[in-house]
Amino acid sequence: MKYINATKVLPEKLIVEIQKYVQGENLYIPKQETEYRKWGTSSGGRQLLDQRNAAIKNSFISGISIQQLAKDYYLSTETIKKVVYSHKK
């Protein structure tokens, strides 16, 4: 996160109003909710996890046990259960 001096981007009246609540401190102003992206959408991490989970589900449907899937994917049996019993596609 980069630091921006408020005097360079905010009007004087707004700075005076903000100073009534906080002075000389770092202040985080979050994005509007419409600007948020879901986790992993930019990096592709979400897509990789979705592909992995689909492979786990397919293997389970093919008859591979939860214990074997846990070993194969280096995950706990509880995590494998969450994947194979979830209703997400």
ChimeraX commands (.cxc) that place a marker at each C-alpha (Angstrom):
marker #1 position 0.00,0.00,0.00 radius 0.5
marker #1 position 1.50,3.31,-0.96 radius 0.5
marker #1 position 1.34,6.46,1.10 radius 0.5
marker #1 position -0.27,9.57,-0.40 radius 0.5
marker #1 position -0.20,12.99,1.25 radius 0.5
marker #1 position -3.80,14.09,1.79 radius 0.5
marker #1 position -3.00,17.71,0.89 radius 0.5
marker #1 position -2.18,16.56,-2.65 radius 0.5
marker #1 position -5.48,14.75,-3.30 radius 0.5
marker #1 position -8.16,16.10,-0.95 radius 0.5
marker #1 position -9.81,19.51,-0.80 radius 0.5
marker #1 position -8.83,21.78,2.11 radius 0.5
marker #1 position -12.33,21.71,3.66 radius 0.5
marker #1 position -12.30,17.90,3.77 radius 0.5
marker #1 position -8.85,17.85,5.38 radius 0.5
marker #1 position -10.02,20.26,8.08 radius 0.5
marker #1 position -13.06,18.04,8.74 radius 0.5
marker #1 position -10.93,14.86,8.95 radius 0.5
marker #1 position -8.51,16.62,11.33 radius 0.5
marker #1 position -11.35,16.90,13.83 radius 0.5
marker #1 position -11.18,13.11,14.19 radius 0.5
marker #1 position -7.55,12.21,13.52 radius 0.5
marker #1 position -4.28,14.14,13.08 radius 0.5
marker #1 position -0.79,12.98,12.22 radius 0.5
marker #1 position -1.84,9.33,11.90 radius 0.5
marker #1 position -2.05,6.93,9.00 radius 0.5
marker #1 position -5.62,6.55,7.83 radius 0.5
marker #1 position -6.79,3.71,5.60 radius 0.5
marker #1 position -9.65,4.51,3.25 radius 0.5
marker #1 position -11.09,1.27,1.86 radius 0.5
marker #1 position -12.33,0.80,-1.68 radius 0.5
marker #1 position -16.04,0.85,-2.33 radius 0.5
marker #1 position -17.54,-2.64,-2.20 radius 0.5
marker #1 position -18.21,-2.53,-5.93 radius 0.5
marker #1 position -14.44,-2.33,-6.51 radius 0.5
marker #1 position -13.61,-5.51,-4.57 radius 0.5
marker #1 position -12.58,-8.61,-6.43 radius 0.5
marker #1 position -12.90,-12.10,-5.09 radius 0.5
marker #1 position -9.76,-13.75,-3.74 radius 0.5
marker #1 position -7.45,-15.13,-6.41 radius 0.5
marker #1 position -9.19,-13.63,-9.42 radius 0.5
marker #1 position -6.21,-11.46,-10.39 radius 0.5
marker #1 position -3.46,-14.00,-9.74 radius 0.5
marker #1 position -5.27,-17.06,-11.07 radius 0.5
marker #1 position -5.02,-18.78,-7.69 radius 0.5
marker #1 position -8.79,-19.29,-7.48 radius 0.5
marker #1 position -8.83,-21.00,-10.88 radius 0.5
marker #1 position -6.02,-23.36,-9.83 radius 0.5
marker #1 position -7.86,-24.31,-6.64 radius 0.5
marker #1 position -11.10,-24.86,-8.55 radius 0.5
marker #1 position -9.28,-27.17,-10.97 radius 0.5
marker #1 position -7.64,-29.06,-8.11 radius 0.5
marker #1 position -10.96,-29.45,-6.31 radius 0.5
marker #1 position -12.64,-30.71,-9.49 radius 0.5
marker #1 position -9.89,-33.31,-9.89 radius 0.5
marker #1 position -10.35,-34.38,-6.26 radius 0.5
marker #1 position -14.12,-34.75,-6.73 radius 0.5
marker #1 position -13.66,-36.74,-9.94 radius 0.5
marker #1 position -11.16,-39.05,-8.25 radius 0.5
marker #1 position -13.53,-39.57,-5.33 radius 0.5
marker #1 position -16.41,-40.37,-7.70 radius 0.5
marker #1 position -14.09,-42.85,-9.46 radius 0.5
marker #1 position -13.65,-44.71,-6.18 radius 0.5
marker #1 position -10.46,-43.35,-4.63 radius 0.5
marker #1 position -10.78,-43.15,-0.85 radius 0.5
marker #1 position -10.66,-39.94,1.15 radius 0.5
marker #1 position -7.56,-41.16,2.95 radius 0.5
marker #1 position -5.75,-41.81,-0.35 radius 0.5
marker #1 position -6.78,-38.42,-1.74 radius 0.5
marker #1 position -5.46,-36.75,1.41 radius 0.5
marker #1 position -2.10,-38.43,0.87 radius 0.5
marker #1 position -2.04,-37.69,-2.87 radius 0.5
marker #1 position -2.87,-33.99,-2.47 radius 0.5
marker #1 position -1.07,-33.42,0.86 radius 0.5
marker #1 position -4.29,-32.27,2.52 radius 0.5
marker #1 position -6.07,-33.34,5.68 radius 0.5
marker #1 position -8.95,-35.81,5.44 radius 0.5
marker #1 position -11.24,-33.06,6.75 radius 0.5
marker #1 position -10.25,-30.77,3.88 radius 0.5
marker #1 position -10.84,-33.55,1.36 radius 0.5
marker #1 position -14.28,-34.16,2.89 radius 0.5
marker #1 position -15.14,-30.47,2.53 radius 0.5
marker #1 position -14.16,-30.62,-1.14 radius 0.5
marker #1 position -15.93,-33.85,-2.08 radius 0.5
marker #1 position -19.13,-33.14,-0.13 radius 0.5
marker #1 position -19.48,-29.49,-1.14 radius 0.5
marker #1 position -22.27,-28.60,-3.54 radius 0.5
marker #1 position -20.21,-26.11,-5.58 radius 0.5
marker #1 position -19.56,-26.99,-9.19 radius 0.5
marker link #1:1,2 radius 0.2
marker link #1:2,3 radius 0.2
marker link #1:3,4 radius 0.2
marker link #1:4,5 radius 0.2
marker link #1:5,6 radius 0.2
marker link #1:6,7 radius 0.2
marker link #1:7,8 radius 0.2
marker link #1:8,9 radius 0.2
marker link #1:9,10 radius 0.2
marker link #1:10,11 radius 0.2
marker link #1:11,12 radius 0.2
marker link #1:12,13 radius 0.2
marker link #1:13,14 radius 0.2
marker link #1:14,15 radius 0.2
marker link #1:15,16 radius 0.2
marker link #1:16,17 radius 0.2
marker link #1:17,18 radius 0.2
marker link #1:18,19 radius 0.2
marker link #1:19,20 radius 0.2
marker link #1:20,21 radius 0.2
marker link #1:21,22 radius 0.2
marker link #1:22,23 radius 0.2
marker link #1:23,24 radius 0.2
marker link #1:24,25 radius 0.2
marker link #1:25,26 radius 0.2
marker link #1:26,27 radius 0.2
marker link #1:27,28 radius 0.2
marker link #1:28,29 radius 0.2
marker link #1:29,30 radius 0.2
marker link #1:30,31 radius 0.2
marker link #1:31,32 radius 0.2
marker link #1:32,33 radius 0.2
marker link #1:33,34 radius 0.2
marker link #1:34,35 radius 0.2
marker link #1:35,36 radius 0.2
marker link #1:36,37 radius 0.2
marker link #1:37,38 radius 0.2
marker link #1:38,39 radius 0.2
marker link #1:39,40 radius 0.2
marker link #1:40,41 radius 0.2
marker link #1:41,42 radius 0.2
marker link #1:42,43 radius 0.2
marker link #1:43,44 radius 0.2
marker link #1:44,45 radius 0.2
marker link #1:45,46 radius 0.2
marker link #1:46,47 radius 0.2
marker link #1:47,48 radius 0.2
marker link #1:48,49 radius 0.2
marker link #1:49,50 radius 0.2
marker link #1:50,51 radius 0.2
marker link #1:51,52 radius 0.2
marker link #1:52,53 radius 0.2
marker link #1:53,54 radius 0.2
marker link #1:54,55 radius 0.2
marker link #1:55,56 radius 0.2
marker link #1:56,57 radius 0.2
marker link #1:57,58 radius 0.2
marker link #1:58,59 radius 0.2
marker link #1:59,60 radius 0.2
marker link #1:60,61 radius 0.2
marker link #1:61,62 radius 0.2
marker link #1:62,63 radius 0.2
marker link #1:63,64 radius 0.2
marker link #1:64,65 radius 0.2
marker link #1:65,66 radius 0.2
marker link #1:66,67 radius 0.2
marker link #1:67,68 radius 0.2
marker link #1:68,69 radius 0.2
marker link #1:69,70 radius 0.2
marker link #1:70,71 radius 0.2
marker link #1:71,72 radius 0.2
marker link #1:72,73 radius 0.2
marker link #1:73,74 radius 0.2
marker link #1:74,75 radius 0.2
marker link #1:75,76 radius 0.2
marker link #1:76,77 radius 0.2
marker link #1:77,78 radius 0.2
marker link #1:78,79 radius 0.2
marker link #1:79,80 radius 0.2
marker link #1:80,81 radius 0.2
marker link #1:81,82 radius 0.2
marker link #1:82,83 radius 0.2
marker link #1:83,84 radius 0.2
marker link #1:84,85 radius 0.2
marker link #1:85,86 radius 0.2
marker link #1:86,87 radius 0.2
marker link #1:87,88 radius 0.2
marker link #1:88,89 radius 0.2
view
